[in-house]
Amino acid sequence: MLYRKYIGIDAGTDNTRVYVRGKGIVVDQPSIVAFNNRTHRVVAVGKRAKEMLARTPSHITAMRPIVNGVIADFDMAKEMIRTALREHLTWSFLTDAIVAIPTNLTEVERKSVFDLFKEIGASNVYLLPQPLAAAFSHRLEVYEPSAHLIVDMGAGSTDMAVISMGGIVVSRRLKVAGERFNGEIVKGVRDKLHLEIGEPTAESIKLHVGAAKPADGVREVTIRGRDAASGLPREEAVKDSLVRDWIGPSLRKVIDAMKGLIEITPPELVGDIYKNGCYICGGGSLLQGIDELIAREVGIDVHIIDEPMTCVARGSGVVAESFRDYQAALEGPAL
C-alpha cells in the first residue's frame, strides 16, 4: 500500500520549523544562510549561519532569504530548506507540503512559495494562512459559527485575522514586528547613548529588558559596542524604560491596526470577539506586558497561545496528521 507523506512547514523571517507527520517538529533553526561570494557556495545554514551574522569577512554574506514573511531570495531559501530537511525526509512523488504563509500575499508571492517547494521535491503544495495554523494548534473551535481574533506577532510581520466557519473573514498584515523592534533599539542606542551596536545585540536587549508596559522596579542590561564619537569599544547599561520608549511607537501601530480590523468586522462577529477575546502568538507575544497593553487599549480579553513560538508549525502539523479533516481550510494545490 502506498503511504503518502505530509509535512507542515513554517518558513518564517526569523526561524524555519518543519513538522513531519508521525515525528513532530524535526527542524527548528534560524532562517539564515551564509554564502561565499568568491566560490558561490553556501557555507552555513541555520544556527551556524546565525553565529556569523554581522561577524563575517567581506567575501562571506550572512543573509535572511525570507523577509517580512515573504521569499526575498528564491535560490537561498530553497537551499536553506533543502539542507534543513536532508537528514529528516526523503522526498518522493507521494510527499505533500502544507506551508504556512502570511495573509494577504500577492499572487506572485504565493506562486513563489509553490514553485520553491515543487522544486525541492513536493508532489503537492497546500497553503495555510498563519492565523489559521495558530488557531488549529490551540484547538480552537474555528469551524463553529463564532469568531476568533488571532494575532501572530512574528519577526518580519504581524498577521491578524478574524476567523469563523473554518475561514478568514477579514485580515490585515503589517510589516511591524520583532525585526522592527530591533531596528528601533539600534537607532535608540545610537541616538541616546551614542553607541553603535548590531542586530544580535539589539535582540539581546529586547529579550532581557524589552516590555510593553512599565514593570515593577528598574531593569537594565549591560551591552558593549563601538563609541559613535571615538570609534573605540565601550560598555553601557540600557534601562527598560528607554527600550519601552523606543519600541512604543511600533507597538502603537500594531494596536491601531487591531482596532482598524475590528472596525471592518461584521457586527455579529465583533460580539463574538468580545466574548471569546483575542489570541496572540509569535515571538512578539513574549514581550512582557503585551497582553495587558492590548487588553487595556482594545477592551477585550487577551490570551497567549500555548508555546507561541512554535504554534504555527504545530498548527500545520495538526493538518498534516489529519489532512482530510482540515483540507477544506487549505488553498491548493497552489496556483
Secondary structure, DSSP 8 states (H G I E B T S, - for coil): ----EEEEEEE-SSEEEEEETTTEEEEEEES-EEEETTTTEEEEETHHHHHHTTT--TTEEEE-SEETTEES-HHHHHHHHHHHHTTT----TTEEEEEEE-SS--HHHHHHHHHHHHHHT-SEEEEEEHHHHHHHHTT--TTSSS-EEEEEE-SS-EEEEEEETTEEEEEEEES-SHHHHHHHHHHHHHHHH-EE--HHHHHHHHHHH-BSS--SS--EEEEEEEETTT-SEEEEEEEHHHHHHHHHHHHHHHHHHHHHHHHTS-HHHHHHHHHH-EEEESGGGGSBTHHHHHHHHH-S-EEE-SSTTTHHHHHHHHHHHTHHHHGGGSB-S--
